[in-house]
Amino acid sequence: MGTPERDRTAEQRFTSREPSMDAGTPAASASAAEALAKAAPRIARMTVSLSYMRRPADVLAHGKRRDRCLDDTRRHLAQLVAAVDVDEPALFIAYVEWAQTLLIKTGLDPAELVSHLGALRDVLAVALPPDRAEAPRRFVAAALERLTSIEVESPSFLDPGAPLAALARGYFDAVREGDRARALRLILASTEEGTPVKDIYTHVVQPCQYEVGRLFHLKQLSIAEEHYFTAVTQMLLSQLYPLTVSAARVDRRLVSTAVEGNLHELGARFVADFFEMAGWDTFYLGANTPTEHVLREVARRKADVLAVSAALSDHLPGVRALIRAARDDDVCREVVLLVGGQPFRMVHHLWRRLGADGWAPSAEGAVHVAERLVAARGA
């Protein structure tokens, strides 16, 4: 290892050796998010190199983990692009807090993340023009301020004091043990005993799926286990569906979809089923539905409401693109646009930035918001 002065000189050479994008290029006239996305591969490589230069002991300690560090940096940048795109630092801060918890859970030093984000912040200053670097650097700085070396344990969604807590725990444990028959029997027996289907959705299925997501992100569930749990829940919802159809119809129509790129479809299905229970005619389009096909169904079904689900911050550009396409369409521009999903639960006013008409933290709440908005338009 060299002297501190020689190390600083090497770092100065590193951070100045790759020129910023020329102000006259098309990228310079693009938004900060677009410029960041375009430069992301180069920024990722520079960040990893600078991070290891500042923590040379990690070069020997990490070995093959350097490739994984580069993959992690790409993920950090994807989340940063999504947050900058909607001008919401809270989205990136929430992601970084989750990343720190994950580091601690896997036995790594959380100081690595602090050092790594510090390198990213400094690389942004030389990899982007000043006007494009300002927002990303500010977001990274805000995340660094929030980070500490103290573990913040994300609480379980299976609250023992919640309604139907024993049923939720029993269902969750049965599925996790691979006994789907027992899991389904527990739920169906409860409905036969008079438990309302709404309560099953709200107090059993929803918190169990949230808990699956929490454990998956903490790497306490594998991809295969997460997929199995979701498949069993899909099976359960199919068996519960006949019980959701209300006899009293209200002559209103909903199209519900997971935005293009979103493979997590349960949220959109939850919304459709709650609207069905409220007497609406619903058309559930499933996961990853292309924008043009969504709008085609909105027009064909003469929908009063379009509900769009986004599971991750990465999906927000797709949500905005769908909303803009709907507003520009002569047939679809009057449809009430509702959004939902994890990014909107993290930043409650995010729906306004994307141009939606409203949002709700739950599927049941979405019904009330939709009824109010549709009534207001018809007044």
Disulfide bonds with the S-S distance in Angstrom:
none
